[in-house]
Amino acid sequence: MCLNIPWNPSDAWQYLRGIANGSHDCPETPSSAQRARTAYLQLSNTTPADTVDLEEAYTGLMKYRLVQNGTLDAETVLCLVQLYASRFHSYFPVVPKGNFDPHTLNEFASAEKYLFTAVLTISSKSLDNMQHIHESCCEYMRELLSEISFGADCDIDAVEALLLLAQWEPPGLLARVGYIGNGEEDRAAWMHVGLALRAAQFLGLERAFVPGESAEPSKRGSRQRLTWIGCYMSDRLLSTRLGRSFSPSSPGNTVASVYHEFSVLQPTNPEEDAQGKTFQAHLELIQMHSNFHMFRNSDICTTDHATMDQDHLKSVEELLVAMSNWHRIWGILACEEVMITFWTPRFAADYKTGPIHLKATLQMAYEYLRFDVNALAVKSEMRRAKSSDLYVGCHDDQDIPINHSNGTRDFPFMHDAIDAAKMYLNILANCVDPEEHLKFMPLRYYL
């Protein structure tokens, strides 16, 4: 009689298949390290020869909670860290690249436990056959989050950990309120970004942008600036997506910078160069989106709709010009079913062969902003037109006659808004592989 209880449906399926083949023996249950290594090799397309022997790393990792209690071992930890580096890091590259080196694993685990645990928590959520490990990581992560919120002594890695959690919001951290989600990710991300901003201010990360204020070495100062910009990007992205006001603690648009200033983004190969440039392009898009969000919400309480709509249309036209300039600088991204071609004067030839998923996220962010801007223009123009002589016979509860659309200024905006929505869905459907890319993308791309 088999006494080994399957951990997951996959193990149960293997057992049933063995019965169907005439064998009643239970399959040997692999260890956590073996399953982690197998999953990592499948996802990263590497071979066992590429992995590193971590016998020497056991000593330093033994003090880490999840290794101490037997949940993880050194090999499992390495696989999870490398999985994060290969699949998650490029979307939000705030983790110092040196932390992914197997030889620095001891220092990473002991000196930056908040960031280290966040990396393991996010990485483990993608492994369907290791849910018990993900739950253990989440349980420890919740304990660390409580420490931060109650004033524990923490450093910049705590801020980075909160920013990463807000990007992906691992399911094991969310409150279970029902079988179907009801916005738990948004609420959790809102809280995590707010806490990150407070922690960053307490650490004085904003001083890294003031000449002569930061006495930190260049590498440390570069990390502080990048993390502070990460706070700005996270707050702006989340606020615009949820329709909320920006946090009064968040940085302003003065954080504008170029990726060359950050040593943690300096490339060692063309793919890393693409990461830095994409990060810079996203930053510029976010700045435009935040400007749009501010003028969209500035007159939300006004009763003078005519003046408000006129101001909105003027601001929209200016923003569309800025977006056109951005597109001219950073290039035109053409998305096809099999491949993406990308050309831009700034990116040069090396980025033409850059990662498809990074190019797709950049174009998706651009199309999302284009849809948002044009949709507001349609609303403002149609409301302005409805109050004009053209619709003097229409009541407030009546729709604008569709046969007049071609004769009004709203038609180009309407066309562009629909085109942007179609482009976004087309990229998501044809250029983003669900298993290879979408599964690892931050939540904002599909929520």
N, C-alpha and C positions, 0 to 999 in steps of 0.2 A: 504494500500500500504506500502510495506517495505521500510523504509528509511535508514536502516543500511547497509552500503556498506561493503561487505566482505573484510577482510584484505589480504587474500591469497586464493589460489585455494582450500585449505582444507575447509575453511569456506564456500566458494561457493558450494563445493560439498555437504556439510551438508545441505545447504539451498535447493539445487535441490533435495536431497533425501527426505527432508520434503515435498516438492511439490509432489513428486512421491507417497508418502504415504498418500496424501490427506490433508496435513496441509500446509497452506500458511503463517503460522507465521514464522518469522525469528528466527533462534536460538539465544539465548542470547549470546552476544559477551563477552567472558571472559576478565577480566582485564589483564594487562601485568604481574602482579604478579601471577595471577592464571595460566596463560599459562606458565610462567617460572617454576612455581612449578610443573605443570603437566609434562612438558618436562623433568625437572630434575629427577623427580621420575621415569619416564619411562627409562631414560638412566642409572641411577645409581642403579636401582633395590632396592630402599628403600621404606619405607612406610611413610605416613604423620606423624606418631608418631615419626619418626626419625628427623624431622625438628625441628628447634629451634624458639621459639617465639622471635621476634626481636623488640618488642615495645620499649625496652630500647635503641636500637641502632639508633632510628630515630634522636635523638638529634645530635649526632656526624656526621651523614651522610648528614644532611640537608645542610651543606656547600659545599658538593661535587656537581660539576656543573650539572651532569646528574640527580641528585636527586632534585637539586634546581629548574631546569626547568621542572620537572615533567616527564621526560623520564623514570626514574627508581624510584622504591621505595625500602625500606630496604629489603623486602622479595625477590624481584627480584634480588637484588644485592647478597644476600646470596646464592640463587640458582645458579647464574652464577659463583660465587667464588667456591662453592662446586662442581659444574660440572667441572670446570677447575682442581680442586684438584684430582678428581676421574678419569678423562679421559685424561687429557693432561700432568699433572705435571710429571708423571713417565718417560716420554720420554726425558725430559731435566730439571732435578730437581734443578734449580738455585733459585727458589723462596723459601725463608725461610718458613719452615713448619708452624711456628707460625702465619704467615699471614692468614692461612686458618681457624683459630679458629674464630668462630662467635663472641666471646667476644672481639676480637682485631680488629673487622671490622672498628670501628671508627678511630682507630689509623692508620690502613692500608690506609684508604681512604684519611685521612688528611695529613699524613706525607710522603706518597709514592705514590703520585697521578700518576706518570708516569707508575710505575709498576702496580698499581691498575687498571688503564685504559687499559693497555695492556692485563691484565688477562681477563677483561670484554669483550674486543674486540675479543680476540681469542675464548673465550668461547661462545659468542653469535653467532659466525659464524656457529656453528653446529646446531642451532635451526632454522629449516626451516620456522616455523610459527611465527618467531619474527624478520623478516628482518628489520623492521623499527627500532627496538632497535639496531641491529647490525650497521645499517647505522648511527645512532646517536652516537654510541660509536666510529665508525671510524672517523666521523667528528671531534669529540673532540680529538681523538688520533692524527689526522693530525695537529691540532692546537698545541698540546704539542710537536710533532716532530719539528714543525717550531720553537718553543721556544728553544729547545735544539740546533738546527742547527744555531740559531742566538745568541748563547752564554748565554742563561738563566742560572741562578744559579741552579745547579742540583746536586744530590748525586748519590750514587751507584745504586739506584733504576732505574734511567734513563738508565744506561748501561744495566741492566738486562732486562728492557722493550724492548730495541732495539734488544737484543739477542733473546728474545722470538718472536718478530715480524719477525725476519729473519728466524726463524725455521718454522713458520706457514704461514706467509704473508696472513693475512685475505683479502678476495677478495674485501671488501669495501674500502681498502686502495690503491688498485692498480689503475693505470691509465687505463681508458677505451679507448682502441685504436681499438677495433673491437669485433665482437661477439665471435670469437675464439681467445684464448690467443696466444701471440707471444713472450713469454719469459718475461712477465712483472714481474713474481715472482722472477726470477733470478736477474733481474736488481734491483728490490727493495731490495732483500736480500743483494746484493752486497753493496748497499748504506747504508743500516742499519748496517751491520757489520763494515763497514769502520767508520761510525760515532760513533759506540760503542767503537771501539778501540781508537779513539781520545779522547773521553770522559773519558775512563778508564785511559789513560795515564795522562790526565790532573788532574785526582783525585789521581794519584800516586798509583794505585792498584798494580803495579808490585813490589812496595817496601814491600808488605806483604810477599814476598818470600825471602827477604833478612834478615838473622838473625840480630836482634837488630835494624833494620830500622823501623819496624812497632811498634808504641807505642799503637796501638789499643788493646782493651780487646780481649780475646781469641775468643769470639763469633763473634765479629765484624771482627777480622782478618781472621777468618775462612771463613766468607762470602766474604771478599775481595779476598782471594785466589781462592775460588770456581768461583767467577765471572770472575777473570782474566783467569782461565783455560777455562771457557766458551767462552771467547773471542778467545783463541787459537783454541779450537775445532771448533767454527763457521767459523773462517777464513780458517782453513785447509780444512774442509769439503767442503766449498763453492768453494775455489780455485781449489781443485782437481776435483770437479765435473764440473766446467766450463772451466777447462784448463787454468786458469790464474795464474799469479805469486802471491806468498804470499804477503800480505801487509807488507811493511817495518816497520809498527808500531806494527805488531802482535808479541806475545811472541814466544820465541824459544822453543826447546824441553826441556829446563831446567825446564819447568812447571811439569815434571813428578812427580807424587805424588801418595799417596794411599788414598782411601776414608775414612780411619779411622782418617785422620788428619782434616776432615771437620766436625765440630759440626752440621752443618746444614744437613748433610747426615746421622747422627747417627740414627740407626733404633730404633723404639719402637715396631715393630712387624716384622715377617718374610718377609712380602711384601716390607716394606721399606728397609730391609736389602738387598733384591734382587735389589732394585733400586740403592743403593750405589755401590754394586758390579758390576752391569751392567754398571754403569757410568764409573767405573774404567776400565773395560774390553774394553769399547768403546774408552776410552782415549788411551789405549795402541795400539788399532787397528789404530786409527787416526795418531798416531806417526809413525807407519810403513807406512801408506799410504802417509803421507807427505814426508817421506824419499824417497819413490818410485817416487813421483811426482817431487821431486827435481832432482834426477838423470835422470829421463825421459826427463826433459826439459833442463838439463844442457848443452847438446850438440846439441841443436836444430838448431844452425846455423853452425855447423861444416860441412865440405865437405868430411871429412875422414870417410865415412860410415862404412868401415871395422873395424876400431878401435872403433868407437862408438858402433857398434853392439856387438863386443866382450866384451866391458865394460858393456853394458846393460845385456848381458847374465850372466856375472859374478855377477852383482848386483842382478839380478833376482834370481839366485840360492841362494845367501846369504839371500835375503828377504824371499824366500820360507822356508828356514831353520828357520828363525825367526817366521814366521807364524805357522810353525809346533810346535815350542816351545810354542807359545801363545795358540794354540789349545790343547796342552797337559796340560797346566796349568789351563786354564779356562774350559776345558771339551769339550765333543763331544755333540753337539745338534742334536738330531734325531727328525725330523719333520714328523709327521703322520697326517692323515686327521682329526682325532678327538682330539688327545692329543699329547703333546710333553713331552718326557722324557729327563731329563738332569742330567748328573752325572759329578761331578768334585771333586777332592780332596779339592780344596779351598772353593767351595760353600757349601759343606756338605749337609745334608739331608734337611735342611729348604729350600734351593733354588730349590730342586727337585719339590717342590710344589709351586714354585713361579709363577708369572703371565705369561701366555702363550705369551702374546703380547710382553713382554720384551725379552723373550728368542728368539722370532722370529726376532725382530729387531737386536739382536746381531748376529744371524746367517746370516741374510741378509747382514749386514755390512761385515762380514767375506767373504761371497761368492762374494760380489761385488769387494772386494779387490783381491780375488783369480782370478776372471775373468780378472780384469785389468792387473794384473801382468803377467798372462799366455798369454794374448793377445799380450802384448808387446814382450814377448819372442818368440811367433810365428812369429811376424813381423820381428824381428831382425834375427832369425834363417833362415827364408825363404829368406831374402835378402842376408844373408851371403852365403846360399847354392846356390842361383841363380848366384852368381858371381864365384862359384867354377867350377871345371872341369865337375861336374855332369851335369851342365846346360850350357855348353859352346856353344851349338848349338842354344840356345834360345835367342831371341831378347828381348830388354827391355820391349816392349809392349806385350810380350807373357806371358801367365800364366805358372806357374810351373806345369809340368805334375803331375797329381794327383796320378799316379801309383807309384811315387817315395816317397810319403809321409811317408809310413811305414818304409822306409829305412833311414830317416833323423831324426835329433834330435828334429825337431819341432813337431813330432807326439805326444809325451807325453804332451807337452805344449798345443797343439791344443785340445787334448782329455780333459785335465783338464779345459781349458777355456770353452768348450762346456758344460762340466759337471757342472761348477760353474753357468753358465747362466741358465741351466735347474733347478738346485737346488733353485736358487733365485726365479724363476717363480713358482716353485712348492710350496715353502713356502708362497709366496704371494697369490697363488690360494687356497691352502688347509689349511693353518694354520692361516691365518689372516682374520677374519670375517669383511666384508666390513662395516657393520653397527656398530659392537661392537668395532672394533680396527682401521681399515684402515682409517675410517672417521676422526679419531683424531690424526693420526700419523703426524709427521713433513713431509714437502713436499719432502724431499730428498729421501724418500723411494718409491715414485711413480712418480717422475719427471725424 
